[in-house]
Amino acid sequence: MIVLIRVLVRGSKDASAVRAALASYLGDPMVRVEHLRGARGDKYFERVVEAVRTYSGKEFVIVLAGKRDYCRELEDEVSKYEHAVLVRVGKADVRNAMLGEIISYLNLGKAMFRASLGWDRHGKSYLLKVASSKIIPGLKVSPGIDTFFIPGNGGVKNLESLLSRSLCTLPLIVKGPAGLHDVYLGDLRVASIRVPDRGVRPDVLFTSSDVGGCCVGLSDVAYRNSNVLSTYEGISIRFLRSVDSEVENIIVPWSGGKDSTTVLLLAFKAFGRSSVKAVYVDTGVDFPFNKEYVEEVSRLLGVDVRYVRAPVVDELLSGRPRPTHGDRWCTILKLKALSTFIKEEFKGSSLVIIGDRDAESAARSRRSLIRVDGEGVVNAYPIRLWGATHVQAYLALNGVPLNKLYLEGFYRIGCYICPALRSWELYILLRSGIMEEVAKLPFGKLLLGAGKG
């Protein structure tokens, strides 16, 4: 079986330790461990580089190196390859680390693929995969962060209003834990904000008068990073084709968001446009821009899209309380509607391609890259290692527009009664006038009180 992630270590005992950690914490068959044998020194350096080259364009490679095997030159050499990263383990050898520590190092390696961003001062462009020594100053890569651009004029103006300062085009946002967000213009951190789950305005923690040098467009960044994006695309397509060569149905749940649109493109390239069916689950309380976007891109790409109704509005009409963080019953209804539709409408085996990414939640990062969901249904997650910046740039590279909500500054999209709407999204909705539009929709007035409590 072809895998998505390959872990390289030096010795057989190191490999045994990593396998034990994976078995205890993840148990994912799509992660393979390989040891390189032999003594340390120059020959080890050469063996690592040779192994990394072997999997070029085929798999994401994480090299784990203990203190006795690590050197900066090796890390820089490995990082030259778009599909590979090196993680320094804080023990003499990998096998000396506790199993939980090994998983932490693996999670760091996965995060490096989405968050190792740099800035080319000469070419005036963000770089979407660089060596650790070239990462934007102050950007600390960890499993708890994601990075995304504010690509639209509306989003830039919303951020300018919050910060009370002017910004160049395409600010970079580093989304960290506890609602912390750093704002970069090129390689300069110009602001920090905290985005609480409650309230209608984020807290501005820090602002700088530095202008930065990021007057660049998303399409320019996409073109500058076409090699990185092509590598990520190729690995993801190869992964999808390896899942089941005999599958009868290729299905993409399509929300109108950037991630599901990206996996839709990958599915087209992996299996052919005519073989792929997209399914839009309408809750009745989706932002109207989502369905409009699906219809627009369907016409642009020639997508065969089916529409399914989830009875969320029915539940609200019956008096059921609005969904909360602790009771997201709307999600359960949406997934059930999708599952029922697939089983009733598609005969035979089905491959369901889902746009989940590790950065979205710790729970998602622990899920297997392949999951069997009932008889004849296999779920696959090809962009788990991608960052939001990679997704945004990939769509731009393929000439696919973004949903209007992203252009206003949203990180994620969904329903307008969603409990996951944070103070930043509510600030955008209020400032842009979208809140008034939504208030006229079924149960739209629930959004008016979303930031309270």
C-alpha positions as CSV (number, residue, x, y, z in Angstrom):
1,M,0.0,0.0,0.0
2,I,1.2,3.5,-0.9
3,V,1.5,5.7,2.2
4,L,1.1,9.5,2.7
5,I,3.8,10.0,5.3
6,R,7.1,8.3,5.7
7,V,9.2,8.6,8.8
8,L,13.0,8.1,8.4
9,V,15.3,7.3,11.3
10,R,18.8,6.0,11.5
11,G,18.7,2.8,13.5
12,S,16.4,-0.2,13.8
13,K,15.8,0.5,17.5
14,D,14.8,4.0,16.6
15,A,12.3,2.6,14.1
16,S,10.9,0.2,16.6
17,A,10.4,3.1,19.1
18,V,8.5,5.2,16.5
19,R,6.4,2.2,15.4
20,A,5.5,1.6,19.1
21,A,4.5,5.3,19.5
22,L,2.3,5.2,16.4
23,A,0.7,2.0,17.5
24,S,-0.1,3.4,20.9
25,Y,-1.3,6.8,19.9
26,L,-2.4,6.8,16.3
27,G,-2.3,3.4,14.7
28,D,-2.5,4.9,11.2
29,P,-1.5,2.5,8.4
30,M,-0.8,5.4,6.1
31,V,2.3,6.4,8.1
32,R,5.3,4.1,7.4
33,V,8.6,4.0,9.3
34,E,11.9,3.2,7.7
35,H,15.4,3.0,9.2
36,L,18.5,3.8,7.2
37,R,21.0,1.4,8.8
38,G,24.8,2.0,9.0
39,A,27.1,4.1,11.1
40,R,27.0,7.9,11.7
41,G,29.0,10.4,9.8
42,D,29.2,11.5,6.2
43,K,27.8,8.3,5.0
44,Y,24.7,8.7,7.1
45,F,24.3,12.3,5.7
46,E,24.4,10.8,2.2
47,R,21.9,8.0,3.1
48,V,19.4,10.4,4.4
49,V,19.5,12.6,1.4
50,E,19.3,9.6,-1.0
51,A,16.3,8.3,0.9
52,V,14.6,11.7,0.8
53,R,15.2,11.8,-3.0
54,T,13.7,8.4,-3.4
55,Y,10.3,9.6,-2.2
56,S,10.4,12.9,-4.0
57,G,6.9,13.6,-5.4
58,K,5.5,10.4,-3.8
59,E,5.2,10.9,0.0
60,F,5.7,13.5,2.7
61,V,8.9,12.6,4.5
62,I,9.7,13.4,8.2
63,V,13.3,12.8,9.2
64,L,13.7,12.3,13.0
65,A,17.3,12.9,14.2
66,G,18.6,12.5,17.7
67,K,21.3,14.8,19.0
68,R,24.0,12.4,17.9
69,D,22.7,12.4,14.3
70,Y,21.6,16.0,13.9
71,C,23.6,18.8,12.2
72,R,22.3,22.1,10.7
73,E,23.8,21.2,7.3
74,L,21.7,18.1,7.2
75,E,18.5,19.9,8.2
76,D,19.1,22.6,5.5
77,E,19.8,20.0,2.9
78,V,16.7,18.0,3.7
79,S,14.6,21.2,3.7
80,K,15.6,22.0,0.2
81,Y,13.1,19.3,-0.9
82,E,9.4,20.5,-0.9
83,H,8.3,17.1,0.4
84,A,10.6,16.7,3.3
85,V,11.4,18.1,6.8
86,L,13.8,17.3,9.5
87,V,12.9,17.3,13.2
88,R,15.6,17.4,15.9
89,V,14.7,15.1,18.8
90,G,15.9,16.3,22.2
91,K,17.6,13.0,23.1
92,A,20.8,11.4,22.1
93,D,18.9,9.0,20.0
94,V,15.2,8.8,18.9
95,R,14.8,5.6,20.8
96,N,15.6,7.4,24.1
97,A,12.4,9.5,23.9
98,M,9.2,8.5,25.6
99,L,6.4,7.3,23.2
100,G,4.4,10.5,23.9
101,E,7.4,12.6,23.1
102,I,7.9,10.8,19.8
103,I,4.3,11.6,18.8
104,S,4.9,15.3,19.7
105,Y,8.0,15.4,17.5
106,L,6.0,13.7,14.7
107,N,3.2,16.3,15.1
108,L,5.8,19.1,14.9
109,G,7.1,17.5,11.7
110,K,3.6,17.5,10.2
111,A,3.1,21.2,11.3
112,M,6.3,22.2,9.5
113,F,4.7,21.4,6.2
114,R,2.0,23.9,6.7
115,A,3.7,26.6,8.8
116,S,7.4,26.8,7.7
117,L,6.8,30.1,5.9
118,G,9.5,32.6,4.7
119,W,9.7,35.9,3.0
120,D,11.7,36.6,-0.1
121,R,12.8,40.3,0.3
122,H,14.3,40.4,-3.2
123,G,11.3,38.8,-5.0
124,K,8.7,40.4,-2.6
125,S,6.8,37.2,-2.0
126,Y,5.9,34.8,0.7
127,L,7.6,31.4,0.5
128,L,5.3,28.5,1.5
129,K,8.0,26.0,2.5
130,V,11.5,27.0,3.8
131,A,14.2,25.6,6.1
132,S,13.9,26.3,9.8
133,S,16.7,28.9,9.6
134,K,14.7,30.9,7.0
135,I,11.3,31.0,8.7
136,I,9.9,34.4,9.1
137,P,11.3,35.9,12.4
138,G,9.0,35.4,15.3
139,L,6.9,32.7,13.6
140,K,7.3,29.7,15.9
141,V,6.2,26.5,14.2
142,S,4.1,24.2,16.5
143,P,1.2,21.8,16.1
144,G,-1.2,24.4,17.4
145,I,-0.8,27.0,14.6
146,D,-2.1,27.6,11.1
147,T,-1.3,30.4,8.7
148,F,-3.7,32.2,6.3
149,F,-3.9,35.2,4.1
150,I,-6.4,38.1,4.1
151,P,-6.7,38.1,0.3
152,G,-9.5,40.6,-0.4
153,N,-9.9,44.4,-0.2
154,G,-12.8,44.0,2.1
155,G,-10.8,41.8,4.5
156,V,-7.9,44.2,4.5
157,K,-10.2,47.1,5.3
158,N,-11.8,45.2,8.1
159,L,-8.4,44.5,9.6
160,E,-7.3,48.1,9.1
161,S,-10.4,49.2,11.0
162,L,-9.7,46.9,13.9
163,L,-6.0,47.9,14.1
164,S,-6.5,51.6,13.3
165,R,-3.7,51.6,10.8
166,S,-3.1,51.1,7.1
167,L,-1.9,47.8,5.7
168,C,-0.5,46.6,2.4
169,T,-2.3,44.0,0.4
170,L,-2.2,40.3,1.5
171,P,-1.5,40.4,5.2
172,L,-0.4,37.1,6.6
173,I,-2.1,35.8,9.8
174,V,-0.5,33.3,12.1
175,K,-3.4,31.7,14.0
176,G,-2.2,30.4,17.3
177,P,-3.7,28.7,20.5
178,A,-6.0,30.6,22.9
179,G,-7.2,32.8,20.1
180,L,-3.9,34.6,19.6
181,H,-3.3,35.9,16.1
182,D,-0.1,37.6,14.8
183,V,-0.4,39.9,11.8
184,Y,2.6,40.0,9.4
185,L,3.4,42.3,6.5
186,G,6.1,40.4,4.7
187,D,8.6,39.4,7.4
188,L,7.5,42.1,9.9
189,R,5.1,41.4,12.7
190,V,3.0,44.5,12.8
191,A,0.2,43.5,15.2
192,S,-1.1,40.9,17.6
193,I,-4.8,40.3,18.4
194,R,-6.7,38.0,20.6
195,V,-9.9,36.6,19.1
196,P,-12.3,35.4,21.9
197,D,-15.1,33.0,21.3
198,R,-17.4,35.6,22.8
199,G,-18.0,39.2,22.0
200,V,-18.1,41.1,18.7
201,R,-14.7,42.7,18.6
202,P,-11.2,41.1,19.0
203,D,-8.7,42.5,21.5
204,V,-5.8,44.4,20.0
205,L,-2.7,43.5,22.0
206,F,0.0,45.2,20.0
207,T,0.4,47.3,16.9
208,S,3.5,48.7,15.1
209,S,3.9,51.5,12.7
210,D,6.2,49.4,10.5
211,V,4.9,49.3,6.9
212,G,6.5,46.1,5.8
213,G,6.9,45.1,2.2
214,C,4.1,42.8,1.3
215,C,2.3,44.6,-1.5
216,V,1.9,41.4,-3.4
217,G,-1.1,39.5,-4.7
218,L,-2.3,36.0,-3.9
219,S,-1.8,35.0,-7.6
220,D,1.8,36.2,-7.4
221,V,2.4,34.1,-4.3
222,A,0.9,31.1,-6.0
223,Y,3.1,31.5,-9.0
224,R,6.2,32.0,-6.9
225,N,5.4,28.8,-5.0
226,S,4.2,26.7,-7.9
227,N,6.9,24.0,-7.2
228,V,5.7,23.6,-3.6
229,L,2.1,23.5,-4.6
230,S,2.8,21.0,-7.4
231,T,4.6,18.8,-5.0
232,Y,1.8,18.8,-2.4
233,E,-0.7,18.3,-5.2
234,G,1.2,15.3,-6.6
235,I,1.6,13.6,-3.3
236,S,-2.1,14.1,-2.5
237,I,-3.2,12.8,-5.9
238,R,-1.0,9.7,-5.6
239,F,-2.4,9.1,-2.2
240,L,-6.0,9.2,-3.5
241,R,-5.3,6.9,-6.4
242,S,-3.8,4.4,-4.0
243,V,-6.8,4.1,-1.7
244,D,-8.9,1.9,-3.9
245,S,-8.4,1.3,-7.6
246,E,-11.7,-0.6,-7.9
247,V,-13.9,2.0,-6.3
248,E,-17.2,2.7,-8.1
249,N,-18.1,6.1,-6.8
250,I,-15.9,9.2,-6.2
251,I,-17.8,11.6,-3.9
252,V,-16.7,15.0,-2.5
253,P,-18.8,16.7,0.2
254,W,-18.6,20.3,-1.0
255,S,-19.4,23.1,1.5
256,G,-18.3,26.0,-0.7
257,G,-15.3,26.4,1.6
258,K,-11.6,26.5,0.5
259,D,-10.7,23.1,1.7
260,S,-13.5,21.1,0.2
261,T,-13.0,23.1,-3.1
262,T,-9.3,22.1,-3.1
263,V,-10.1,18.4,-2.6
264,L,-12.7,18.7,-5.4
265,L,-9.9,19.9,-7.7
266,L,-7.6,17.1,-6.5
267,A,-10.3,14.5,-7.2
268,F,-10.8,15.9,-10.7
269,K,-7.1,15.5,-11.4
270,A,-6.9,12.1,-9.8
271,F,-9.9,10.4,-11.4
272,G,-11.2,12.7,-14.1
273,R,-14.0,15.2,-13.9
274,S,-16.7,12.9,-15.2
275,S,-16.0,10.4,-12.4
276,V,-16.5,12.8,-9.5
277,K,-19.8,13.7,-7.9
278,A,-20.0,16.7,-5.5
279,V,-22.6,16.8,-2.7
280,Y,-23.7,20.1,-1.1
281,V,-25.6,19.6,2.2
282,D,-28.0,22.5,2.7
283,T,-28.9,23.1,6.3
284,G,-31.2,25.9,5.5
285,V,-29.1,28.2,7.7
286,D,-26.0,28.4,5.6
287,F,-24.6,31.7,4.7
288,P,-26.2,32.4,1.3
289,F,-22.8,33.1,-0.2
290,N,-21.9,29.4,0.2
291,K,-24.6,28.1,-2.1
292,E,-24.0,31.0,-4.5
293,Y,-20.3,30.1,-4.6
294,V,-21.0,26.4,-5.3
295,E,-23.3,27.4,-8.2
296,E,-20.7,29.8,-9.6
297,V,-17.8,27.4,-9.4
298,S,-20.0,24.5,-10.7
299,R,-20.6,26.5,-13.9
300,L,-16.9,27.5,-14.1
301,L,-15.5,23.9,-13.7
302,G,-18.4,21.8,-14.9
303,V,-19.1,20.1,-11.6
304,D,-21.8,17.5,-11.3
305,V,-23.2,18.7,-7.9
306,R,-26.1,17.1,-6.0
307,Y,-28.0,19.0,-3.3
308,V,-29.1,17.4,0.0
309,R,-31.2,18.9,2.7
310,A,-30.4,18.5,6.4
311,P,-33.4,19.2,8.7
312,V,-31.7,21.8,10.9
313,V,-34.5,24.4,10.3
314,D,-37.1,21.8,11.1
315,E,-35.4,21.2,14.5
316,L,-35.3,24.9,15.2
317,L,-39.0,25.3,14.3
318,S,-39.8,22.5,16.7
319,G,-38.3,24.6,19.5
320,R,-34.9,23.0,19.7
321,P,-32.3,25.4,21.2
322,R,-29.6,26.8,19.0
323,P,-26.5,24.6,18.7
324,T,-23.7,25.3,21.3
325,H,-20.1,24.2,21.6
326,G,-21.1,21.4,23.8
327,D,-24.1,20.3,21.7
328,R,-23.4,20.7,18.0
329,W,-26.5,18.7,17.0
330,C,-26.5,20.5,13.6
331,T,-23.3,18.8,12.6
332,I,-24.7,15.4,13.5
333,L,-27.8,16.1,11.3
334,K,-25.6,17.3,8.5
335,L,-23.4,14.2,8.6
336,K,-26.4,11.9,8.8
337,A,-28.0,13.5,5.8
338,L,-24.8,13.1,3.8
339,S,-24.3,9.5,4.9
340,T,-28.0,8.6,4.1
341,F,-27.8,10.2,0.7
342,I,-24.6,8.4,-0.3
343,K,-26.0,5.0,0.7
344,E,-29.3,5.6,-1.1
345,E,-28.1,7.3,-4.3
346,F,-24.7,5.6,-5.0
347,K,-24.6,1.8,-5.5
348,G,-21.5,-0.1,-4.9
349,S,-18.3,1.0,-3.1
350,S,-17.7,4.7,-2.6
351,L,-14.6,6.8,-1.9
352,V,-15.6,10.0,0.0
353,I,-12.8,12.7,-0.2
354,I,-12.9,15.1,2.7
355,G,-11.1,18.4,3.1
356,D,-10.2,18.2,6.7
357,R,-6.8,19.6,7.8
358,D,-4.7,18.9,10.9
359,A,-4.5,22.6,11.8
360,E,-8.2,22.9,12.3
361,S,-8.3,20.9,15.5
362,A,-6.3,18.5,17.7
363,A,-9.0,15.9,17.3
364,R,-8.8,16.0,13.5
365,S,-5.0,15.7,13.6
366,R,-5.4,12.4,15.5
367,R,-7.7,10.8,13.0
368,S,-6.5,8.2,10.6
369,L,-5.8,9.4,7.0
370,I,-8.2,6.7,5.8
371,R,-11.4,5.7,7.6
372,V,-13.9,3.0,6.7
373,D,-17.4,4.4,7.3
374,G,-19.8,1.4,7.0
375,E,-19.9,-1.2,4.4
376,G,-18.4,-0.1,1.1
377,V,-17.7,3.5,2.1
378,V,-14.1,4.8,2.6
379,N,-13.3,8.3,3.7
380,A,-9.9,9.8,2.6
381,Y,-8.2,13.0,3.8
382,P,-5.6,14.1,1.2
383,I,-4.8,17.6,2.5
384,R,-4.3,17.0,6.2
385,L,-0.7,18.4,6.1
386,W,-1.6,21.5,4.0
387,G,-1.8,24.9,5.6
388,A,-4.6,27.4,4.8
389,T,-2.0,29.5,2.9
390,H,-1.3,26.5,0.7
391,V,-5.0,25.9,0.0
392,Q,-5.6,29.6,-0.8
393,A,-2.6,29.7,-3.1
394,Y,-3.5,26.4,-4.8
395,L,-7.0,27.7,-5.7
396,A,-5.4,30.9,-7.1
397,L,-2.9,28.9,-9.1
398,N,-5.8,26.9,-10.6
399,G,-7.8,30.1,-11.4
400,V,-10.6,29.2,-8.9
401,P,-12.0,32.2,-6.9
402,L,-12.5,32.2,-3.2
403,N,-15.8,32.4,-1.3
404,K,-16.8,36.0,-0.6
405,L,-16.5,35.4,3.1
406,Y,-12.8,34.7,2.8
407,L,-12.4,37.9,0.9
408,E,-13.9,39.7,3.9
409,G,-11.4,38.0,6.3
410,F,-13.1,34.7,7.4
411,Y,-10.8,31.8,8.4
412,R,-13.5,29.2,8.1
413,I,-17.1,29.3,6.8
414,G,-20.3,27.5,7.6
415,C,-23.7,28.3,9.0
416,Y,-24.8,31.7,10.4
417,I,-26.1,30.1,13.6
418,C,-22.8,28.2,14.1
419,P,-21.4,28.3,17.7
420,A,-17.9,28.4,16.2
421,L,-18.4,31.9,14.9
422,R,-15.9,34.0,16.9
423,S,-15.6,37.6,17.7
424,W,-13.5,38.2,14.6
425,E,-16.2,36.8,12.3
426,L,-18.9,38.7,14.1
427,Y,-16.8,41.9,13.8
428,I,-16.6,41.3,10.1
429,L,-20.3,40.6,9.7
430,L,-21.3,43.8,11.6
431,R,-18.8,46.1,9.8
432,S,-19.5,44.8,6.3
433,G,-23.3,45.0,6.7
434,I,-23.7,41.2,6.1
435,M,-25.3,40.9,9.6
436,E,-28.3,43.0,8.5
437,E,-28.7,40.8,5.4
438,V,-28.6,37.6,7.4
439,A,-31.0,38.9,10.0
440,K,-33.7,38.7,7.4
441,L,-33.1,35.0,6.7
442,P,-34.8,32.1,8.6
443,F,-33.5,32.2,12.2
444,G,-31.0,34.9,11.2
445,K,-31.8,36.9,14.3
446,L,-30.1,34.2,16.3
447,L,-26.9,35.6,14.8
448,L,-27.6,39.0,16.4
449,G,-27.1,37.6,19.8
450,A,-24.2,35.2,18.9
451,G,-21.5,37.3,20.6
452,K,-23.4,37.6,23.9
453,G,-22.9,35.6,27.1
